[in-house]
Amino acid sequence: MANFKDLFQDADWKQEKHVPVIEAPDKIKKGEVVNITVSIGKQIAHPNTTEHHIRWIEVYFHPQGEKFPYQIGKFEFSAHGESAQGLNTSSIYTQPIVICSFKTDKAGVIFASSYCNIHGLWEGAKELSIE
């Protein structure tokens, strides 16, 4: 039986359109608010059609020295071009980009995961240090 963690894929986001790209500062002051943007398809656009789309993005922070990460947010995308007239006939196509914020007193790792309805689970990570 496979472990859930083994189902996550990762790659260089500059060559793979499914990898969550985390944009955040490398270093902050203790207790400062961290603004994060997570996007899918930054370098190579993801189709985001009815047939092929990103369903959700989750963002976590794992503080250094702590056992478990904290979930910062889960963001679901519902508009993929579908309508009563058929596939890809709507004028609304969600773009998988989220912005969220948190503050911390500890260094650690920001993790992002996403789910593509065709290509499964993907993950990305970025270290955050404290001055």
Chimera marker file (.cmm) of the C-alpha trace (Angstrom):
<marker_set name="trace">
<marker id="1" x="0.000" y="0.000" z="0.000" r="1" g="1" b="0" radius="0.5"/>
<marker id="2" x="1.275" y="3.494" z="-0.864" r="1" g="1" b="0" radius="0.5"/>
<marker id="3" x="1.716" y="6.181" z="1.758" r="1" g="1" b="0" radius="0.5"/>
<marker id="4" x="-0.171" y="9.424" z="1.147" r="1" g="1" b="0" radius="0.5"/>
<marker id="5" x="3.082" y="11.412" z="1.319" r="1" g="1" b="0" radius="0.5"/>
<marker id="6" x="4.457" y="9.388" z="-1.606" r="1" g="1" b="0" radius="0.5"/>
<marker id="7" x="1.655" y="10.630" z="-3.872" r="1" g="1" b="0" radius="0.5"/>
<marker id="8" x="2.967" y="14.220" z="-3.864" r="1" g="1" b="0" radius="0.5"/>
<marker id="9" x="5.045" y="15.245" z="-6.858" r="1" g="1" b="0" radius="0.5"/>
<marker id="10" x="7.580" y="18.034" z="-7.043" r="1" g="1" b="0" radius="0.5"/>
<marker id="11" x="9.709" y="19.546" z="-9.775" r="1" g="1" b="0" radius="0.5"/>
<marker id="12" x="11.323" y="22.782" z="-10.872" r="1" g="1" b="0" radius="0.5"/>
<marker id="13" x="8.437" y="25.234" z="-11.320" r="1" g="1" b="0" radius="0.5"/>
<marker id="14" x="10.248" y="26.818" z="-14.272" r="1" g="1" b="0" radius="0.5"/>
<marker id="15" x="9.806" y="23.574" z="-16.215" r="1" g="1" b="0" radius="0.5"/>
<marker id="16" x="6.590" y="22.105" z="-14.747" r="1" g="1" b="0" radius="0.5"/>
<marker id="17" x="3.231" y="23.929" z="-14.773" r="1" g="1" b="0" radius="0.5"/>
<marker id="18" x="1.745" y="22.122" z="-11.755" r="1" g="1" b="0" radius="0.5"/>
<marker id="19" x="4.231" y="23.082" z="-9.020" r="1" g="1" b="0" radius="0.5"/>
<marker id="20" x="3.023" y="25.596" z="-6.417" r="1" g="1" b="0" radius="0.5"/>
<marker id="21" x="5.314" y="28.633" z="-6.575" r="1" g="1" b="0" radius="0.5"/>
<marker id="22" x="5.688" y="30.354" z="-3.200" r="1" g="1" b="0" radius="0.5"/>
<marker id="23" x="6.593" y="34.029" z="-3.274" r="1" g="1" b="0" radius="0.5"/>
<marker id="24" x="7.507" y="35.349" z="0.174" r="1" g="1" b="0" radius="0.5"/>
<marker id="25" x="10.452" y="37.123" z="1.770" r="1" g="1" b="0" radius="0.5"/>
<marker id="26" x="13.516" y="35.035" z="2.583" r="1" g="1" b="0" radius="0.5"/>
<marker id="27" x="13.903" y="36.780" z="5.937" r="1" g="1" b="0" radius="0.5"/>
<marker id="28" x="11.614" y="38.724" z="8.283" r="1" g="1" b="0" radius="0.5"/>
<marker id="29" x="11.870" y="40.381" z="11.679" r="1" g="1" b="0" radius="0.5"/>
<marker id="30" x="10.469" y="38.488" z="14.655" r="1" g="1" b="0" radius="0.5"/>
<marker id="31" x="6.680" y="38.942" z="14.832" r="1" g="1" b="0" radius="0.5"/>
<marker id="32" x="6.489" y="40.631" z="11.422" r="1" g="1" b="0" radius="0.5"/>
<marker id="33" x="3.596" y="39.786" z="9.090" r="1" g="1" b="0" radius="0.5"/>
<marker id="34" x="4.611" y="37.501" z="6.223" r="1" g="1" b="0" radius="0.5"/>
<marker id="35" x="2.740" y="38.102" z="2.968" r="1" g="1" b="0" radius="0.5"/>
<marker id="36" x="2.670" y="35.028" z="0.737" r="1" g="1" b="0" radius="0.5"/>
<marker id="37" x="1.543" y="34.585" z="-2.843" r="1" g="1" b="0" radius="0.5"/>
<marker id="38" x="1.143" y="31.029" z="-4.113" r="1" g="1" b="0" radius="0.5"/>
<marker id="39" x="0.486" y="30.426" z="-7.783" r="1" g="1" b="0" radius="0.5"/>
<marker id="40" x="0.314" y="27.501" z="-10.169" r="1" g="1" b="0" radius="0.5"/>
<marker id="41" x="1.667" y="27.917" z="-13.681" r="1" g="1" b="0" radius="0.5"/>
<marker id="42" x="3.925" y="30.925" z="-13.064" r="1" g="1" b="0" radius="0.5"/>
<marker id="43" x="6.436" y="30.129" z="-15.825" r="1" g="1" b="0" radius="0.5"/>
<marker id="44" x="4.338" y="27.745" z="-17.950" r="1" g="1" b="0" radius="0.5"/>
<marker id="45" x="0.614" y="28.521" z="-17.870" r="1" g="1" b="0" radius="0.5"/>
<marker id="46" x="-1.738" y="25.849" z="-16.546" r="1" g="1" b="0" radius="0.5"/>
<marker id="47" x="-4.789" y="25.391" z="-18.862" r="1" g="1" b="0" radius="0.5"/>
<marker id="48" x="-7.502" y="25.868" z="-16.171" r="1" g="1" b="0" radius="0.5"/>
<marker id="49" x="-10.261" y="24.510" z="-18.383" r="1" g="1" b="0" radius="0.5"/>
<marker id="50" x="-13.272" y="22.415" z="-17.490" r="1" g="1" b="0" radius="0.5"/>
<marker id="51" x="-11.333" y="19.282" z="-18.421" r="1" g="1" b="0" radius="0.5"/>
<marker id="52" x="-7.977" y="20.248" z="-16.825" r="1" g="1" b="0" radius="0.5"/>
<marker id="53" x="-7.822" y="22.533" z="-13.794" r="1" g="1" b="0" radius="0.5"/>
<marker id="54" x="-6.427" y="23.151" z="-10.319" r="1" g="1" b="0" radius="0.5"/>
<marker id="55" x="-9.054" y="22.334" z="-7.679" r="1" g="1" b="0" radius="0.5"/>
<marker id="56" x="-7.321" y="23.704" z="-4.564" r="1" g="1" b="0" radius="0.5"/>
<marker id="57" x="-4.195" y="25.110" z="-2.947" r="1" g="1" b="0" radius="0.5"/>
<marker id="58" x="-3.229" y="24.649" z="0.719" r="1" g="1" b="0" radius="0.5"/>
<marker id="59" x="-0.576" y="26.675" z="2.565" r="1" g="1" b="0" radius="0.5"/>
<marker id="60" x="1.227" y="25.526" z="5.730" r="1" g="1" b="0" radius="0.5"/>
<marker id="61" x="4.009" y="26.832" z="7.947" r="1" g="1" b="0" radius="0.5"/>
<marker id="62" x="6.277" y="24.443" z="9.845" r="1" g="1" b="0" radius="0.5"/>
<marker id="63" x="8.138" y="26.369" z="12.562" r="1" g="1" b="0" radius="0.5"/>
<marker id="64" x="11.675" y="25.209" z="13.239" r="1" g="1" b="0" radius="0.5"/>
<marker id="65" x="11.831" y="22.843" z="16.209" r="1" g="1" b="0" radius="0.5"/>
<marker id="66" x="8.102" y="22.066" z="16.269" r="1" g="1" b="0" radius="0.5"/>
<marker id="67" x="6.658" y="18.649" z="15.473" r="1" g="1" b="0" radius="0.5"/>
<marker id="68" x="3.776" y="19.658" z="13.212" r="1" g="1" b="0" radius="0.5"/>
<marker id="69" x="3.044" y="22.397" z="10.679" r="1" g="1" b="0" radius="0.5"/>
<marker id="70" x="0.200" y="24.910" z="10.992" r="1" g="1" b="0" radius="0.5"/>
<marker id="71" x="-2.338" y="25.236" z="8.210" r="1" g="1" b="0" radius="0.5"/>
<marker id="72" x="-2.414" y="28.872" z="7.098" r="1" g="1" b="0" radius="0.5"/>
<marker id="73" x="-5.234" y="28.386" z="4.622" r="1" g="1" b="0" radius="0.5"/>
<marker id="74" x="-7.053" y="26.191" z="2.125" r="1" g="1" b="0" radius="0.5"/>
<marker id="75" x="-8.337" y="27.779" z="-1.057" r="1" g="1" b="0" radius="0.5"/>
<marker id="76" x="-10.791" y="26.055" z="-3.397" r="1" g="1" b="0" radius="0.5"/>
<marker id="77" x="-11.439" y="27.021" z="-7.009" r="1" g="1" b="0" radius="0.5"/>
<marker id="78" x="-14.898" y="26.435" z="-8.442" r="1" g="1" b="0" radius="0.5"/>
<marker id="79" x="-15.133" y="28.190" z="-11.813" r="1" g="1" b="0" radius="0.5"/>
<marker id="80" x="-13.460" y="26.214" z="-14.587" r="1" g="1" b="0" radius="0.5"/>
<marker id="81" x="-15.352" y="27.394" z="-17.654" r="1" g="1" b="0" radius="0.5"/>
<marker id="82" x="-18.287" y="25.054" z="-17.249" r="1" g="1" b="0" radius="0.5"/>
<marker id="83" x="-21.849" y="26.284" z="-17.776" r="1" g="1" b="0" radius="0.5"/>
<marker id="84" x="-25.304" y="25.031" z="-18.706" r="1" g="1" b="0" radius="0.5"/>
<marker id="85" x="-24.322" y="25.471" z="-22.361" r="1" g="1" b="0" radius="0.5"/>
<marker id="86" x="-21.467" y="22.964" z="-22.028" r="1" g="1" b="0" radius="0.5"/>
<marker id="87" x="-17.749" y="22.619" z="-21.371" r="1" g="1" b="0" radius="0.5"/>
<marker id="88" x="-15.617" y="25.761" z="-21.576" r="1" g="1" b="0" radius="0.5"/>
<marker id="89" x="-18.540" y="27.986" z="-22.558" r="1" g="1" b="0" radius="0.5"/>
<marker id="90" x="-18.564" y="30.212" z="-19.468" r="1" g="1" b="0" radius="0.5"/>
<marker id="91" x="-16.806" y="33.542" z="-19.341" r="1" g="1" b="0" radius="0.5"/>
<marker id="92" x="-15.408" y="32.657" z="-15.884" r="1" g="1" b="0" radius="0.5"/>
<marker id="93" x="-12.149" y="30.692" z="-15.512" r="1" g="1" b="0" radius="0.5"/>
<marker id="94" x="-10.549" y="30.670" z="-12.069" r="1" g="1" b="0" radius="0.5"/>
<marker id="95" x="-6.826" y="31.433" z="-11.919" r="1" g="1" b="0" radius="0.5"/>
<marker id="96" x="-5.010" y="29.424" z="-9.210" r="1" g="1" b="0" radius="0.5"/>
<marker id="97" x="-3.341" y="32.311" z="-7.390" r="1" g="1" b="0" radius="0.5"/>
<marker id="98" x="-3.801" y="32.972" z="-3.675" r="1" g="1" b="0" radius="0.5"/>
<marker id="99" x="-2.518" y="35.630" z="-1.307" r="1" g="1" b="0" radius="0.5"/>
<marker id="100" x="-2.421" y="35.087" z="2.428" r="1" g="1" b="0" radius="0.5"/>
<marker id="101" x="-0.566" y="36.404" z="5.466" r="1" g="1" b="0" radius="0.5"/>
<marker id="102" x="0.570" y="35.261" z="8.892" r="1" g="1" b="0" radius="0.5"/>
<marker id="103" x="3.055" y="36.326" z="11.536" r="1" g="1" b="0" radius="0.5"/>
<marker id="104" x="5.604" y="34.275" z="13.410" r="1" g="1" b="0" radius="0.5"/>
<marker id="105" x="8.425" y="34.503" z="15.914" r="1" g="1" b="0" radius="0.5"/>
<marker id="106" x="10.183" y="31.431" z="14.526" r="1" g="1" b="0" radius="0.5"/>
<marker id="107" x="12.067" y="30.537" z="11.388" r="1" g="1" b="0" radius="0.5"/>
<marker id="108" x="10.714" y="27.589" z="9.445" r="1" g="1" b="0" radius="0.5"/>
<marker id="109" x="9.432" y="26.342" z="6.115" r="1" g="1" b="0" radius="0.5"/>
<marker id="110" x="6.399" y="27.484" z="4.148" r="1" g="1" b="0" radius="0.5"/>
<marker id="111" x="4.801" y="24.565" z="2.316" r="1" g="1" b="0" radius="0.5"/>
<marker id="112" x="2.179" y="24.715" z="-0.413" r="1" g="1" b="0" radius="0.5"/>
<marker id="113" x="0.290" y="21.832" z="-1.958" r="1" g="1" b="0" radius="0.5"/>
<marker id="114" x="-2.121" y="21.778" z="-4.862" r="1" g="1" b="0" radius="0.5"/>
<marker id="115" x="-4.367" y="19.337" z="-6.668" r="1" g="1" b="0" radius="0.5"/>
<marker id="116" x="-4.803" y="19.072" z="-10.436" r="1" g="1" b="0" radius="0.5"/>
<marker id="117" x="-7.854" y="17.042" z="-11.488" r="1" g="1" b="0" radius="0.5"/>
<marker id="118" x="-5.717" y="15.163" z="-14.060" r="1" g="1" b="0" radius="0.5"/>
<marker id="119" x="-2.150" y="15.199" z="-12.718" r="1" g="1" b="0" radius="0.5"/>
<marker id="120" x="-2.753" y="14.805" z="-8.977" r="1" g="1" b="0" radius="0.5"/>
<marker id="121" x="-0.964" y="16.262" z="-5.969" r="1" g="1" b="0" radius="0.5"/>
<marker id="122" x="1.959" y="18.690" z="-6.139" r="1" g="1" b="0" radius="0.5"/>
<marker id="123" x="4.063" y="20.414" z="-3.511" r="1" g="1" b="0" radius="0.5"/>
<marker id="124" x="6.453" y="23.314" z="-3.132" r="1" g="1" b="0" radius="0.5"/>
<marker id="125" x="8.452" y="24.734" z="-0.214" r="1" g="1" b="0" radius="0.5"/>
<marker id="126" x="10.325" y="27.884" z="0.790" r="1" g="1" b="0" radius="0.5"/>
<marker id="127" x="12.488" y="28.543" z="3.840" r="1" g="1" b="0" radius="0.5"/>
<marker id="128" x="11.799" y="31.563" z="6.019" r="1" g="1" b="0" radius="0.5"/>
<marker id="129" x="14.440" y="32.890" z="8.400" r="1" g="1" b="0" radius="0.5"/>
<marker id="130" x="14.197" y="35.399" z="11.263" r="1" g="1" b="0" radius="0.5"/>
<marker id="131" x="16.539" y="38.369" z="11.757" r="1" g="1" b="0" radius="0.5"/>
<link id1="1" id2="2" r="1" g="1" b="0" radius="0.2"/>
<link id1="2" id2="3" r="1" g="1" b="0" radius="0.2"/>
<link id1="3" id2="4" r="1" g="1" b="0" radius="0.2"/>
<link id1="4" id2="5" r="1" g="1" b="0" radius="0.2"/>
<link id1="5" id2="6" r="1" g="1" b="0" radius="0.2"/>
<link id1="6" id2="7" r="1" g="1" b="0" radius="0.2"/>
<link id1="7" id2="8" r="1" g="1" b="0" radius="0.2"/>
<link id1="8" id2="9" r="1" g="1" b="0" radius="0.2"/>
<link id1="9" id2="10" r="1" g="1" b="0" radius="0.2"/>
<link id1="10" id2="11" r="1" g="1" b="0" radius="0.2"/>
<link id1="11" id2="12" r="1" g="1" b="0" radius="0.2"/>
<link id1="12" id2="13" r="1" g="1" b="0" radius="0.2"/>
<link id1="13" id2="14" r="1" g="1" b="0" radius="0.2"/>
<link id1="14" id2="15" r="1" g="1" b="0" radius="0.2"/>
<link id1="15" id2="16" r="1" g="1" b="0" radius="0.2"/>
<link id1="16" id2="17" r="1" g="1" b="0" radius="0.2"/>
<link id1="17" id2="18" r="1" g="1" b="0" radius="0.2"/>
<link id1="18" id2="19" r="1" g="1" b="0" radius="0.2"/>
<link id1="19" id2="20" r="1" g="1" b="0" radius="0.2"/>
<link id1="20" id2="21" r="1" g="1" b="0" radius="0.2"/>
<link id1="21" id2="22" r="1" g="1" b="0" radius="0.2"/>
<link id1="22" id2="23" r="1" g="1" b="0" radius="0.2"/>
<link id1="23" id2="24" r="1" g="1" b="0" radius="0.2"/>
<link id1="24" id2="25" r="1" g="1" b="0" radius="0.2"/>
<link id1="25" id2="26" r="1" g="1" b="0" radius="0.2"/>
<link id1="26" id2="27" r="1" g="1" b="0" radius="0.2"/>
<link id1="27" id2="28" r="1" g="1" b="0" radius="0.2"/>
<link id1="28" id2="29" r="1" g="1" b="0" radius="0.2"/>
<link id1="29" id2="30" r="1" g="1" b="0" radius="0.2"/>
<link id1="30" id2="31" r="1" g="1" b="0" radius="0.2"/>
<link id1="31" id2="32" r="1" g="1" b="0" radius="0.2"/>
<link id1="32" id2="33" r="1" g="1" b="0" radius="0.2"/>
<link id1="33" id2="34" r="1" g="1" b="0" radius="0.2"/>
<link id1="34" id2="35" r="1" g="1" b="0" radius="0.2"/>
<link id1="35" id2="36" r="1" g="1" b="0" radius="0.2"/>
<link id1="36" id2="37" r="1" g="1" b="0" radius="0.2"/>
<link id1="37" id2="38" r="1" g="1" b="0" radius="0.2"/>
<link id1="38" id2="39" r="1" g="1" b="0" radius="0.2"/>
<link id1="39" id2="40" r="1" g="1" b="0" radius="0.2"/>
<link id1="40" id2="41" r="1" g="1" b="0" radius="0.2"/>
<link id1="41" id2="42" r="1" g="1" b="0" radius="0.2"/>
<link id1="42" id2="43" r="1" g="1" b="0" radius="0.2"/>
<link id1="43" id2="44" r="1" g="1" b="0" radius="0.2"/>
<link id1="44" id2="45" r="1" g="1" b="0" radius="0.2"/>
<link id1="45" id2="46" r="1" g="1" b="0" radius="0.2"/>
<link id1="46" id2="47" r="1" g="1" b="0" radius="0.2"/>
<link id1="47" id2="48" r="1" g="1" b="0" radius="0.2"/>
<link id1="48" id2="49" r="1" g="1" b="0" radius="0.2"/>
<link id1="49" id2="50" r="1" g="1" b="0" radius="0.2"/>
<link id1="50" id2="51" r="1" g="1" b="0" radius="0.2"/>
<link id1="51" id2="52" r="1" g="1" b="0" radius="0.2"/>
<link id1="52" id2="53" r="1" g="1" b="0" radius="0.2"/>
<link id1="53" id2="54" r="1" g="1" b="0" radius="0.2"/>
<link id1="54" id2="55" r="1" g="1" b="0" radius="0.2"/>
<link id1="55" id2="56" r="1" g="1" b="0" radius="0.2"/>
<link id1="56" id2="57" r="1" g="1" b="0" radius="0.2"/>
<link id1="57" id2="58" r="1" g="1" b="0" radius="0.2"/>
<link id1="58" id2="59" r="1" g="1" b="0" radius="0.2"/>
<link id1="59" id2="60" r="1" g="1" b="0" radius="0.2"/>
<link id1="60" id2="61" r="1" g="1" b="0" radius="0.2"/>
<link id1="61" id2="62" r="1" g="1" b="0" radius="0.2"/>
<link id1="62" id2="63" r="1" g="1" b="0" radius="0.2"/>
<link id1="63" id2="64" r="1" g="1" b="0" radius="0.2"/>
<link id1="64" id2="65" r="1" g="1" b="0" radius="0.2"/>
<link id1="65" id2="66" r="1" g="1" b="0" radius="0.2"/>
<link id1="66" id2="67" r="1" g="1" b="0" radius="0.2"/>
<link id1="67" id2="68" r="1" g="1" b="0" radius="0.2"/>
<link id1="68" id2="69" r="1" g="1" b="0" radius="0.2"/>
<link id1="69" id2="70" r="1" g="1" b="0" radius="0.2"/>
<link id1="70" id2="71" r="1" g="1" b="0" radius="0.2"/>
<link id1="71" id2="72" r="1" g="1" b="0" radius="0.2"/>
<link id1="72" id2="73" r="1" g="1" b="0" radius="0.2"/>
<link id1="73" id2="74" r="1" g="1" b="0" radius="0.2"/>
<link id1="74" id2="75" r="1" g="1" b="0" radius="0.2"/>
<link id1="75" id2="76" r="1" g="1" b="0" radius="0.2"/>
<link id1="76" id2="77" r="1" g="1" b="0" radius="0.2"/>
<link id1="77" id2="78" r="1" g="1" b="0" radius="0.2"/>
<link id1="78" id2="79" r="1" g="1" b="0" radius="0.2"/>
<link id1="79" id2="80" r="1" g="1" b="0" radius="0.2"/>
<link id1="80" id2="81" r="1" g="1" b="0" radius="0.2"/>
<link id1="81" id2="82" r="1" g="1" b="0" radius="0.2"/>
<link id1="82" id2="83" r="1" g="1" b="0" radius="0.2"/>
<link id1="83" id2="84" r="1" g="1" b="0" radius="0.2"/>
<link id1="84" id2="85" r="1" g="1" b="0" radius="0.2"/>
<link id1="85" id2="86" r="1" g="1" b="0" radius="0.2"/>
<link id1="86" id2="87" r="1" g="1" b="0" radius="0.2"/>
<link id1="87" id2="88" r="1" g="1" b="0" radius="0.2"/>
<link id1="88" id2="89" r="1" g="1" b="0" radius="0.2"/>
<link id1="89" id2="90" r="1" g="1" b="0" radius="0.2"/>
<link id1="90" id2="91" r="1" g="1" b="0" radius="0.2"/>
<link id1="91" id2="92" r="1" g="1" b="0" radius="0.2"/>
<link id1="92" id2="93" r="1" g="1" b="0" radius="0.2"/>
<link id1="93" id2="94" r="1" g="1" b="0" radius="0.2"/>
<link id1="94" id2="95" r="1" g="1" b="0" radius="0.2"/>
<link id1="95" id2="96" r="1" g="1" b="0" radius="0.2"/>
<link id1="96" id2="97" r="1" g="1" b="0" radius="0.2"/>
<link id1="97" id2="98" r="1" g="1" b="0" radius="0.2"/>
<link id1="98" id2="99" r="1" g="1" b="0" radius="0.2"/>
<link id1="99" id2="100" r="1" g="1" b="0" radius="0.2"/>
<link id1="100" id2="101" r="1" g="1" b="0" radius="0.2"/>
<link id1="101" id2="102" r="1" g="1" b="0" radius="0.2"/>
<link id1="102" id2="103" r="1" g="1" b="0" radius="0.2"/>
<link id1="103" id2="104" r="1" g="1" b="0" radius="0.2"/>
<link id1="104" id2="105" r="1" g="1" b="0" radius="0.2"/>
<link id1="105" id2="106" r="1" g="1" b="0" radius="0.2"/>
<link id1="106" id2="107" r="1" g="1" b="0" radius="0.2"/>
<link id1="107" id2="108" r="1" g="1" b="0" radius="0.2"/>
<link id1="108" id2="109" r="1" g="1" b="0" radius="0.2"/>
<link id1="109" id2="110" r="1" g="1" b="0" radius="0.2"/>
<link id1="110" id2="111" r="1" g="1" b="0" radius="0.2"/>
<link id1="111" id2="112" r="1" g="1" b="0" radius="0.2"/>
<link id1="112" id2="113" r="1" g="1" b="0" radius="0.2"/>
<link id1="113" id2="114" r="1" g="1" b="0" radius="0.2"/>
<link id1="114" id2="115" r="1" g="1" b="0" radius="0.2"/>
<link id1="115" id2="116" r="1" g="1" b="0" radius="0.2"/>
<link id1="116" id2="117" r="1" g="1" b="0" radius="0.2"/>
<link id1="117" id2="118" r="1" g="1" b="0" radius="0.2"/>
<link id1="118" id2="119" r="1" g="1" b="0" radius="0.2"/>
<link id1="119" id2="120" r="1" g="1" b="0" radius="0.2"/>
<link id1="120" id2="121" r="1" g="1" b="0" radius="0.2"/>
<link id1="121" id2="122" r="1" g="1" b="0" radius="0.2"/>
<link id1="122" id2="123" r="1" g="1" b="0" radius="0.2"/>
<link id1="123" id2="124" r="1" g="1" b="0" radius="0.2"/>
<link id1="124" id2="125" r="1" g="1" b="0" radius="0.2"/>
<link id1="125" id2="126" r="1" g="1" b="0" radius="0.2"/>
<link id1="126" id2="127" r="1" g="1" b="0" radius="0.2"/>
<link id1="127" id2="128" r="1" g="1" b="0" radius="0.2"/>
<link id1="128" id2="129" r="1" g="1" b="0" radius="0.2"/>
<link id1="129" id2="130" r="1" g="1" b="0" radius="0.2"/>
<link id1="130" id2="131" r="1" g="1" b="0" radius="0.2"/>
</marker_set>
